[in-house]
Amino acid sequence: MVDTYNPDLLSRSGLNTLMFEDPYAKLDYLAGLVQSAERVVYVDLDTTMTAYISTGFIRPNRIAVFLPSKGRFMSSFKDAISAAQNSSLVVFDSVNSFYSVYYDYSVSAGGQSIGDLNRLLSVCLMLLLRQAISCNVPMLVTSMLRYRKDGGWKQSPASRRLLQQKSATKMKVKRSDDAVILEIVQHPEIKPGTVLSYSPTLSGLQSGIQAR
């Protein structure tokens, strides 16, 4: 049985965290999700979604993409918060890209520590989440799993505590030869371990995506 991409799977009362090992699996799932939503606000720190939309490989109904750049992160983020009230889905992609982009900038701009960035990320996510909850809109955050030497995968320490505390729903996504597989890790209504299978949205395309 093939499931249908549907934002109604997501909780409207807390963060929805999408964990991934393969960036292309994440993109494939998000492509299906944003194309099934009516109006999307997309904070694209990863920038891959923007590239695929620009080339026409992904065709959402209505999407407002925000690309926070070095030096104007907060102004762009405020615009995203304002736009969220008129959306049906909010996406923050990704936590890992936030650190990779803004750590180097913060050090050169004033020597901010990783702790300062953790607090900035926490404040931004909570402001966006508060707006989404008040407007009854689901908010999805993506977070890449890092491989550890003793086997298995885990979230990067910087984001793990925040996402564990604030997530109402946690999911893992991966790709098989002919499907996008979504595993429910935590959900207010769905049993953990439930697996959903979707038809690939970007079937046949070469990803060319670098891990973020």
C-alpha positions in Angstrom: 0.0 0.0 0.0 1.3 3.4 -0.9 0.5 6.3 1.5 -0.4 9.8 0.5 1.7 12.8 1.4 -0.4 14.8 3.8 0.5 17.6 6.2 -2.4 16.4 8.5 0.0 13.7 9.7 1.9 16.4 11.6 1.0 17.7 15.1 -0.3 21.2 15.5 0.6 21.4 19.2 4.4 21.1 19.1 7.4 20.7 16.9 7.5 17.9 14.3 11.0 16.7 13.9 12.1 14.9 10.7 15.4 13.0 11.2 17.4 11.7 8.3 20.7 10.1 7.3 20.4 10.6 3.6 19.8 14.3 2.5 18.2 13.1 -0.7 15.6 11.0 1.3 14.8 14.1 3.3 14.4 16.2 0.1 12.2 13.6 -1.6 9.8 13.5 1.4 9.7 17.3 1.8 9.0 17.6 -2.0 6.0 15.5 -1.7 4.9 17.2 1.5 5.1 20.8 0.2 3.4 19.9 -3.1 0.5 18.5 -1.1 0.1 21.6 1.1 -1.9 24.7 0.1 0.4 27.4 1.4 3.9 26.8 2.7 6.4 29.0 4.6 9.9 27.5 4.1 13.0 28.7 6.0 15.6 27.2 3.7 19.0 27.2 5.4 19.9 24.1 3.5 19.1 25.9 0.1 18.5 22.6 -1.7 14.8 23.0 -1.9 15.2 26.4 -3.4 17.4 25.0 -6.1 15.0 22.3 -7.0 12.0 24.7 -7.1 14.0 27.2 -9.3 14.7 24.4 -11.8 11.1 23.2 -11.9 11.8 19.8 -10.4 9.5 20.6 -7.4 6.3 22.5 -8.1 4.5 23.5 -4.9 1.1 25.2 -5.0 2.0 28.3 -3.1 5.3 28.7 -1.2 7.1 31.5 0.4 10.8 30.7 0.7 13.1 32.5 3.1 16.8 32.3 2.7 18.4 33.8 5.8 21.8 35.1 4.8 24.8 36.0 6.9 24.3 39.3 8.6 20.5 39.5 8.2 19.3 36.3 9.7 16.9 37.9 12.2 15.3 40.3 9.7 14.6 37.4 7.3 13.4 35.2 10.2 10.9 37.9 11.3 9.5 37.9 7.8 9.0 34.2 8.0 7.2 34.5 11.4 4.9 37.1 9.9 4.2 35.0 6.9 3.4 31.9 9.0 0.0 33.3 9.9 -1.2 32.8 6.3 0.2 29.4 5.8 -0.9 25.8 6.1 2.6 24.4 6.7 5.8 25.8 8.1 9.2 24.1 7.5 12.6 24.9 9.0 15.3 23.1 7.0 17.7 22.4 8.7 19.0 22.6 12.2 22.4 21.3 11.0 22.7 23.9 8.3 22.0 26.6 10.8 25.2 25.6 12.7 27.3 25.1 9.6 26.3 28.5 8.1 26.3 30.7 11.2 29.1 29.3 13.4 31.8 30.6 11.1 30.0 33.9 10.7 29.4 34.4 14.5 33.0 33.7 15.3 34.3 36.3 12.8 31.6 38.8 13.8 32.3 38.8 17.5 33.5 35.5 18.8 30.2 34.1 19.9 30.4 30.6 21.4 28.4 27.5 20.3 26.3 28.1 23.4 25.3 31.5 22.1 24.2 29.8 18.8 22.2 27.2 20.7 20.3 30.0 22.5 19.7 31.8 19.2 18.4 28.7 17.6 16.2 27.9 20.5 14.7 31.4 20.6 14.1 31.4 16.8 12.5 28.0 16.8 10.2 28.8 19.7 9.1 32.1 18.2 8.2 30.4 15.0 6.6 27.5 16.8 4.5 29.9 18.9 3.2 31.6 15.8 2.5 28.3 14.1 0.6 27.0 17.1 -1.4 30.2 17.5 -2.5 29.9 13.9 -3.1 26.1 14.1 -0.4 25.4 11.6 2.0 22.4 11.8 5.7 23.2 11.9 8.3 20.7 10.7 12.0 20.9 11.6 14.7 18.7 9.9 17.7 17.4 11.7 20.5 15.2 10.2 21.6 12.1 12.2 25.3 11.8 12.6 27.1 8.4 12.6 28.9 7.4 15.8 31.9 5.1 16.0 30.2 2.6 18.3 27.5 1.9 15.7 24.1 3.5 14.9 23.0 7.0 14.4 22.3 10.0 16.7 21.4 13.6 16.5 24.2 16.2 16.9 24.5 17.1 20.6 23.8 20.8 19.9 20.3 20.2 18.7 19.3 17.0 20.5 18.1 18.4 23.8 16.0 21.1 22.3 14.3 18.9 19.8 13.7 16.1 22.4 12.1 18.5 24.8 9.9 20.4 22.3 8.9 17.7 19.7 5.4 16.4 19.8 6.2 14.2 16.8 9.5 12.6 15.7 10.0 10.7 12.4 12.9 9.2 10.5 13.0 9.1 6.7 15.0 6.9 4.3 14.8 5.8 0.7 14.5 2.3 -0.7 14.8 1.4 -4.4 11.2 2.4 -5.2 9.8 4.2 -2.1 10.3 6.9 0.5 10.0 5.2 3.9 8.8 7.2 6.9 9.1 5.6 10.4 7.1 7.1 13.3 9.4 7.4 16.4 7.0 9.4 18.5 3.5 10.6 17.7 0.5 11.6 19.9 -1.9 9.3 17.9 0.3 6.8 15.9 2.1 3.8 17.5 5.9 4.1 17.5 7.5 1.9 14.9 4.7 2.5 12.4 6.1 2.6 8.9 4.6 4.6 6.0 5.6 4.2 2.4 5.4 6.9 -0.3 6.1 7.0 -4.0 9.3 8.9 -4.7 8.6 12.5 -5.7 12.0 13.0 -7.4 12.3 9.5 -9.0 15.0 9.3 -11.6 16.8 12.5 -10.7 20.4 12.6 -9.7 20.6 14.2 -6.3 24.0 15.9 -6.3 23.3 16.8 -2.7 26.0 17.2 -0.2 25.4 16.2 3.4 24.6 19.2 5.6 
